[in-house]
């Protein structure tokens, strides 16, 4: 799972995984919801911002790796009509990936959070990461 996230992010030209996300779930207590997942978060910078185009590219990279959409794309727009948040959920092989873009100032961030569905059903509050 880590490979799908990291290679999709790299192939989409996203920034490196933030260190606090790279291994954040590996040290989670066994049997906890956090132990069921793998995460990536890339923060844009002034010289290399992330935006909806980069978000769409990373979603495309995941789709190229056979991840299938689950539900509709969700977008939130400001009063000026500019998109400030996008979420797409993908599924494959018993895993769910929640992809999200957020506009933060001029830089933005993109996160990819993958969850083992069976693990979340057993250890999470409901039957999946969004319940």
C-alpha positions as CSV (number, residue, x, y, z in Angstrom):
1,X,0.0,0.0,0.0
2,X,2.8,2.4,0.9
3,X,4.3,1.8,-2.6
4,X,1.0,2.8,-4.3
5,X,0.7,6.0,-2.4
6,X,4.4,7.0,-2.7
7,X,4.8,6.2,-6.4
8,X,1.5,7.8,-7.3
9,X,2.5,11.0,-5.4
10,X,6.0,11.0,-7.0
11,X,4.7,10.4,-10.5
12,X,2.2,13.2,-10.1
13,X,5.0,15.6,-9.1
14,X,3.9,16.1,-5.5
15,X,6.2,17.1,-2.8
16,X,7.9,14.5,-0.6
17,X,5.8,12.9,2.1
18,X,5.8,15.0,5.3
19,X,8.0,13.2,7.9
20,X,5.2,13.2,10.4
21,X,3.0,11.2,8.0
22,X,5.7,8.9,6.5
23,X,5.7,6.5,9.5
24,X,2.8,7.8,11.5
25,X,0.8,4.6,11.5
26,X,3.7,2.2,11.8
27,X,4.1,2.9,15.5
28,X,0.3,2.8,16.2
29,X,-0.9,0.6,19.0
30,X,-2.0,-2.9,17.7
31,X,-5.8,-3.1,17.4
32,X,-6.2,0.7,17.1
33,X,-7.9,2.4,14.1
34,X,-4.6,4.1,13.3
35,X,-2.9,0.7,12.9
36,X,-5.3,0.0,10.0
37,X,-3.9,2.8,7.8
38,X,-1.1,4.3,5.8
39,X,-0.7,8.0,5.1
40,X,0.9,10.5,2.7
41,X,0.7,14.3,3.1
42,X,2.4,16.7,0.8
43,X,2.6,20.4,1.6
44,X,2.9,22.9,-1.2
45,X,5.5,25.6,-0.9
46,X,5.8,29.1,-2.4
47,X,8.1,27.7,-5.1
48,X,6.1,24.4,-5.6
49,X,2.4,24.9,-4.6
50,X,-0.1,22.1,-4.9
51,X,-3.4,22.8,-6.5
52,X,-6.4,21.0,-8.0
53,X,-4.5,20.2,-11.2
54,X,-1.9,18.3,-9.1
55,X,-4.6,16.7,-7.1
56,X,-6.3,15.5,-10.3
57,X,-3.0,14.1,-11.5
58,X,-2.4,12.0,-8.3
59,X,-5.9,10.7,-8.5
60,X,-5.2,9.8,-12.1
61,X,-2.0,8.0,-11.1
62,X,-4.0,6.0,-8.5
63,X,-6.6,5.1,-11.2
64,X,-3.7,4.0,-13.4
65,X,-2.9,1.5,-10.6
66,X,-6.5,0.1,-10.8
67,X,-8.0,2.1,-7.9
68,X,-11.7,2.6,-8.6
69,X,-13.8,5.6,-7.6
70,X,-16.3,5.0,-4.8
71,X,-19.0,7.7,-4.7
72,X,-18.9,11.1,-6.2
73,X,-16.1,13.7,-6.2
74,X,-16.9,16.3,-3.4
75,X,-15.8,19.9,-3.9
76,X,-16.2,22.9,-1.6
77,X,-16.0,26.4,-3.1
78,X,-15.6,29.8,-1.6
79,X,-17.9,32.7,-2.2
80,X,-15.6,33.7,-5.1
81,X,-16.2,30.3,-6.7
82,X,-12.7,29.1,-6.2
83,X,-12.3,25.5,-5.1
84,X,-10.7,25.3,-1.7
85,X,-11.3,21.6,-0.9
86,X,-11.7,18.4,-3.0
87,X,-12.2,14.8,-1.8
88,X,-12.2,11.6,-3.9
89,X,-12.6,8.1,-2.4
90,X,-11.1,5.1,-4.2
91,X,-11.2,1.4,-3.5
92,X,-9.2,-1.6,-4.4
93,X,-8.3,-5.1,-2.9
94,X,-10.1,-4.5,0.4
95,X,-8.6,-1.0,0.9
96,X,-10.1,2.5,0.8
97,X,-8.0,5.6,-0.1
98,X,-9.4,9.0,0.9
99,X,-7.7,11.6,-1.3
100,X,-8.0,15.2,-0.3
101,X,-6.8,18.6,-1.5
102,X,-7.1,21.7,0.7
103,X,-6.1,25.2,-0.3
104,X,-4.1,26.7,2.5
105,X,-3.1,30.2,1.6
106,X,-1.1,30.1,-1.6
107,X,0.5,26.7,-0.9
108,X,-2.2,24.0,-0.3
109,X,-1.8,20.4,0.8
110,X,-2.7,17.0,-0.6
111,X,-3.3,13.9,1.6
112,X,-3.8,10.3,0.7
113,X,-5.0,8.2,3.6
114,X,-5.4,4.4,2.9
115,X,-7.3,2.1,5.2
116,X,-7.6,-1.6,5.3
117,X,-11.3,-2.1,5.3
118,X,-11.4,-5.4,7.3
119,X,-9.1,-3.9,9.9
120,X,-11.3,-0.8,10.3
121,X,-14.4,-3.0,10.5
122,X,-12.8,-4.9,13.4
123,X,-11.0,-2.0,15.1
124,X,-12.7,1.2,14.0
125,X,-15.8,3.0,15.3
126,X,-17.9,1.7,12.3
127,X,-17.4,-0.3,9.2
128,X,-15.0,2.0,7.4
129,X,-12.9,5.2,7.6
130,X,-15.8,7.5,7.0
131,X,-18.4,6.0,9.4
